Amino acid sequence: MFCRHCGSEVKDKAVVCSGCGENIGEGESPLLIGETGPKAQWSWFTMFVTIGVITLLLLIAIIAGL
């Protein structure tokens, strides 16, 4: 069997192509359903850290002004 994305030869029971990493199984792999990528997790983390830093700076500015 061959990958429809890159043309590499893959085993019959393979779910992901070893050549390009694309999903070659029919439908989505059960391991991939519902997962979020690292980019999505990183953006949430970045957002919360940014809000925390801004809040901390505002509190310092308010306290210093009083």
DSSP file (Angstrom, degrees, kcal/mol; ACC not computed):
  #  RESIDUE AA STRUCTURE BP1 BP2  ACC     N-H-->O    O-->H-N    N-H-->O    O-->H-N    TCO  KAPPA ALPHA  PHI   PSI    X-CA   Y-CA   Z-CA
    1    1 A M              0   0    0      0, 0.0     9,-2.7     0, 0.0     2,-0.3   0.000 360.0 360.0 360.0 148.7    0.0    0.0    0.0
    2    2 A F  B     -A    9   0A   0      7,-0.3     7,-0.2    10,-0.0     2,-0.2  -0.917 360.0-105.2-124.5 147.8    1.2    3.5   -0.7
    3    3 A C     >  -     0   0    0      5,-2.9     4,-1.3    -2,-0.3    21,-0.1  -0.495  19.5-147.8 -69.2 132.9    0.6    6.9    0.9
    4    4 A R  T  4 S+     0   0    0     -2,-0.2    -1,-0.1     1,-0.2    20,-0.0   0.617  95.2  50.5 -77.8 -10.7   -1.8    9.1   -1.1
    5    5 A H  T  4 S+     0   0    0      3,-0.1    -1,-0.2    17,-0.1    -2,-0.0   0.879 132.0   4.1 -92.0 -45.0    0.0   12.2    0.2
    6    6 A C  T  4 S-     0   0    0      2,-0.1    -2,-0.1    16,-0.1    -4,-0.0   0.559  90.1-119.7-121.4 -11.7    3.7   11.5   -0.5
    7    7 A G     <  +     0   0    0     -4,-1.3    -3,-0.1     1,-0.3     2,-0.1   0.485  59.0 148.4  86.8   2.5    3.7    8.1   -2.3
    8    8 A S        -     0   0    0     -6,-0.1    -5,-2.9     1,-0.1     2,-0.3  -0.383  54.6-107.2 -69.6 149.1    5.8    6.3    0.3
    9    9 A E  B     -A    2   0A   0     -7,-0.2     2,-0.3    -2,-0.1    -7,-0.3  -0.626  44.0-177.3 -77.3 133.1    5.2    2.6    0.8
   10   10 A V        -     0   0    0     -9,-2.7     7,-0.1    -2,-0.3     2,-0.0  -0.915  30.5 -96.3-130.4 156.6    3.4    1.9    4.1
   11   11 A K    >   -     0   0    0     -2,-0.3     3,-1.3     1,-0.1    -1,-0.0  -0.319  36.8-114.0 -68.9 155.4    2.4   -1.3    5.9
   12   12 A D  T 3  S+     0   0    0      1,-0.3    -1,-0.1     3,-0.0   -10,-0.0   0.827 114.9  43.8 -61.7 -34.0   -1.2   -2.4    5.4
   13   13 A K  T 3  S+     0   0    0     12,-0.0    -1,-0.3     2,-0.0    12,-0.1   0.350  86.0 125.1 -94.6   6.6   -2.2   -1.8    9.0
   14   14 A A    <   -     0   0    0     -3,-1.3     3,-0.1     1,-0.1    -4,-0.1  -0.351  39.1-172.3 -68.2 145.7   -0.5    1.5    9.3
   15   15 A V  S    S+     0   0    0      1,-0.3     9,-3.1     9,-0.1    10,-1.4   0.689  74.6  37.4-104.8 -31.5   -2.5    4.5   10.5
   16   16 A V  B    S-B   23   0B   0      7,-0.3    -1,-0.3     8,-0.2     2,-0.2  -0.970  87.8-113.6-126.1 138.7    0.1    7.2    9.9
   17   17 A C     >  -     0   0    0      5,-2.7     4,-1.5    -2,-0.4    -7,-0.1  -0.511  14.0-150.9 -70.3 131.2    2.6    7.4    7.0
   18   18 A S  T  4 S+     0   0    0     -2,-0.2    -1,-0.1     1,-0.2    -8,-0.1   0.676  94.3  54.2 -75.9 -15.7    6.2    7.0    8.2
   19   19 A G  T  4 S+     0   0    0      3,-0.1    -1,-0.2   -11,-0.1    -9,-0.0   0.913 130.9   3.8 -82.6 -46.4    7.3    9.2    5.3
   20   20 A C  T  4 S-     0   0    0      2,-0.1    -2,-0.2   -12,-0.1    -1,-0.0   0.556  89.6-122.4-119.9 -12.0    5.2   12.3    5.7
   21   21 A G     <  +     0   0    0     -4,-1.5    -3,-0.1     1,-0.3     2,-0.1   0.494  60.1 144.7  84.3   2.5    3.3   11.7    9.0
   22   22 A E        -     0   0    0      1,-0.1    -5,-2.7    -6,-0.1     2,-0.4  -0.427  60.1-100.6 -76.0 151.8   -0.1   12.1    7.4
   23   23 A N  B     +B   16   0B   0     -7,-0.2    -7,-0.3     1,-0.2    -1,-0.1  -0.572  41.9 172.9 -69.4 124.2   -3.1   10.1    8.5
   24   24 A I        +     0   0    0     -9,-3.1    -8,-0.2    -2,-0.4    -1,-0.2   0.469  45.1  98.0-113.7  -5.3   -3.6    7.2    6.0
   25   25 A G  S    S-     0   0    0    -10,-1.4     2,-0.4     1,-0.1     4,-0.1  -0.316  89.0 -89.8 -76.0 166.1   -6.3    5.3    7.8
   26   26 A E  S    S-     0   0    0      2,-0.1    -1,-0.1    -2,-0.0    -2,-0.1  -0.647  96.1 -12.2 -76.6 130.6  -10.0    5.6    6.8
   27   27 A G  S    S-     0   0    0     -2,-0.4     2,-0.3    -4,-0.1    -2,-0.1  -0.313 114.4 -36.3  73.0-163.4  -11.5    8.4    9.0
   28   28 A E        -     0   0    0     -4,-0.1    -2,-0.1     1,-0.1     5,-0.1  -0.694  63.7-107.6 -95.7 149.2   -9.6    9.8   11.9
   29   29 A S    >>  -     0   0    0     -2,-0.3     3,-1.6     1,-0.1     4,-1.1  -0.503  23.4-127.4 -69.6 138.9   -7.4    7.7   14.2
   30   30 A P  T 34 S+     0   0    0      0, 0.0    -1,-0.1     0, 0.0     3,-0.1   0.781 110.4  59.9 -59.0 -25.1   -9.0    7.2   17.6
   31   31 A L  T 34 S+     0   0    0      1,-0.2    -2,-0.0     3,-0.0    -3,-0.0   0.736 107.8  44.3 -73.6 -21.3   -5.7    8.5   19.1
   32   32 A L  T X4 S+     0   0    0     -3,-1.6     3,-1.3     2,-0.1     2,-0.2   0.626  84.5 108.7 -99.2 -14.9   -6.2   11.8   17.3
   33   33 A I  T 3< S+     0   0    0     -4,-1.1     3,-0.1     1,-0.3     0, 0.0  -0.454  92.7   2.3 -69.1 129.0   -9.8   12.5   18.0
   34   34 A G  T 3  S+     0   0    0      1,-0.3    -1,-0.3    -2,-0.2     2,-0.2   0.390  95.8 132.3  80.4  -3.2  -10.4   15.3   20.5
   35   35 A E    <   -     0   0    0     -3,-1.3     2,-0.4     1,-0.0    -1,-0.3  -0.558  45.7-147.2 -80.2 145.3   -6.7   16.1   21.0
   36   36 A T        -     0   0    0     -2,-0.2    -3,-0.0    -3,-0.1    -1,-0.0  -0.888  22.3-114.4-107.5 145.9   -5.6   19.7   20.8
   37   37 A G     >  -     0   0    0     -2,-0.4     4,-1.7     1,-0.1     3,-0.4  -0.247  26.7-106.0 -74.6 165.4   -2.2   20.5   19.4
   38   38 A P  H  > S+     0   0    0      0, 0.0     4,-2.7     0, 0.0     5,-0.2   0.809 118.9  62.1 -59.5 -30.6    0.6   22.0   21.5
   39   39 A K  H  > S+     0   0    0      2,-0.2     4,-2.2     1,-0.2     5,-0.1   0.920 103.5  47.8 -63.5 -42.9    0.0   25.3   19.7
   40   40 A A  H  > S+     0   0    0     -3,-0.4     4,-1.7     2,-0.2    -1,-0.2   0.913 113.9  47.0 -64.5 -42.7   -3.5   25.6   21.1
   41   41 A Q  H  X S+     0   0    0     -4,-1.7     4,-2.2     1,-0.2    -2,-0.2   0.901 111.8  51.0 -65.8 -40.1   -2.3   24.7   24.6
   42   42 A W  H  X S+     0   0    0     -4,-2.7     4,-2.9     1,-0.2    -1,-0.2   0.888 106.7  53.9 -65.7 -38.6    0.5   27.1   24.4
   43   43 A S  H  X S+     0   0    0     -4,-2.2     4,-2.3     2,-0.2    -1,-0.2   0.892 109.3  47.9 -66.7 -37.8   -1.7   30.0   23.3
   44   44 A W  H  X S+     0   0    0     -4,-1.7     4,-2.3     2,-0.2    -1,-0.2   0.934 113.7  47.9 -64.8 -44.8   -4.0   29.5   26.3
   45   45 A F  H  X S+     0   0    0     -4,-2.2     4,-2.3     1,-0.2    -2,-0.2   0.928 112.4  48.9 -59.9 -46.4   -1.0   29.4   28.6
   46   46 A T  H  X S+     0   0    0     -4,-2.9     4,-2.5     1,-0.2    -1,-0.2   0.894 109.7  52.3 -61.3 -41.8    0.4   32.5   27.0
   47   47 A M  H  X S+     0   0    0     -4,-2.3     4,-2.4    -5,-0.2    -1,-0.2   0.933 111.3  45.5 -62.0 -46.5   -2.9   34.3   27.4
   48   48 A F  H  X S+     0   0    0     -4,-2.3     4,-2.3     1,-0.2    -2,-0.2   0.891 113.7  48.9 -66.9 -39.0   -3.2   33.6   31.1
   49   49 A V  H  X S+     0   0    0     -4,-2.3     4,-2.5    -5,-0.2    -1,-0.2   0.918 111.7  49.8 -65.4 -42.4    0.4   34.5   31.8
   50   50 A T  H  X S+     0   0    0     -4,-2.5     4,-2.4    -5,-0.2    -2,-0.2   0.926 111.7  47.5 -62.5 -45.7    0.0   37.8   29.9
   51   51 A I  H  X S+     0   0    0     -4,-2.4     4,-2.5     1,-0.2    -1,-0.2   0.901 112.2  51.2 -62.6 -40.5   -3.2   38.7   31.8
   52   52 A G  H  X S+     0   0    0     -4,-2.3     4,-2.4     2,-0.2    -2,-0.2   0.914 110.8  47.2 -62.7 -43.5   -1.5   37.8   35.1
   53   53 A V  H  X S+     0   0    0     -4,-2.5     4,-2.5     2,-0.2    -2,-0.2   0.911 112.9  48.7 -66.0 -42.4    1.5   40.0   34.3
   54   54 A I  H  X S+     0   0    0     -4,-2.4     4,-2.4     2,-0.2    -2,-0.2   0.922 112.1  49.2 -63.5 -43.6   -0.7   42.9   33.2
   55   55 A T  H  X S+     0   0    0     -4,-2.5     4,-2.4     1,-0.2    -2,-0.2   0.918 111.1  49.8 -61.5 -43.9   -2.8   42.6   36.4
   56   56 A L  H  X S+     0   0    0     -4,-2.4     4,-2.3     1,-0.2    -2,-0.2   0.914 110.9  49.2 -61.7 -43.6    0.2   42.5   38.5
   57   57 A L  H  X S+     0   0    0     -4,-2.5     4,-2.2     2,-0.2    -1,-0.2   0.890 110.7  50.5 -63.8 -39.1    1.7   45.6   36.9
   58   58 A L  H  X S+     0   0    0     -4,-2.4     4,-2.4     2,-0.2    -2,-0.2   0.908 110.1  50.0 -65.1 -41.2   -1.6   47.5   37.3
   59   59 A L  H  X S+     0   0    0     -4,-2.4     4,-2.6     2,-0.2    -2,-0.2   0.909 111.0  49.0 -63.4 -41.5   -1.8   46.6   41.0
   60   60 A I  H  X S+     0   0    0     -4,-2.3     4,-2.5     2,-0.2    -2,-0.2   0.904 111.9  49.5 -63.7 -41.2    1.8   47.8   41.5
   61   61 A A  H  X S+     0   0    0     -4,-2.2     4,-1.5     2,-0.2    -2,-0.2   0.892 112.4  47.4 -66.1 -39.4    1.0   51.0   39.7
   62   62 A I  H  X S+     0   0    0     -4,-2.4     4,-0.9     2,-0.2    -2,-0.2   0.930 114.3  46.2 -66.7 -45.8   -2.1   51.6   41.8
   63   63 A I  H >< S+     0   0    0     -4,-2.6     3,-0.5     1,-0.2    -2,-0.2   0.894 112.7  50.1 -65.0 -40.4   -0.3   50.8   45.1
   64   64 A A  H 3< S+     0   0    0     -4,-2.5    -1,-0.2     1,-0.2    -2,-0.2   0.811 108.5  54.0 -68.0 -30.1    2.6   53.1   44.1
   65   65 A G  H 3<        0   0    0     -4,-1.5    -1,-0.2     1,-0.2    -2,-0.2   0.694 360.0 360.0 -77.5 -19.5    0.2   55.9   43.3
   66   66 A L    <<        0   0    0     -4,-0.9    -1,-0.2    -3,-0.5    -2,-0.2   0.469 360.0 360.0 -86.5 360.0   -1.5   55.8   46.7
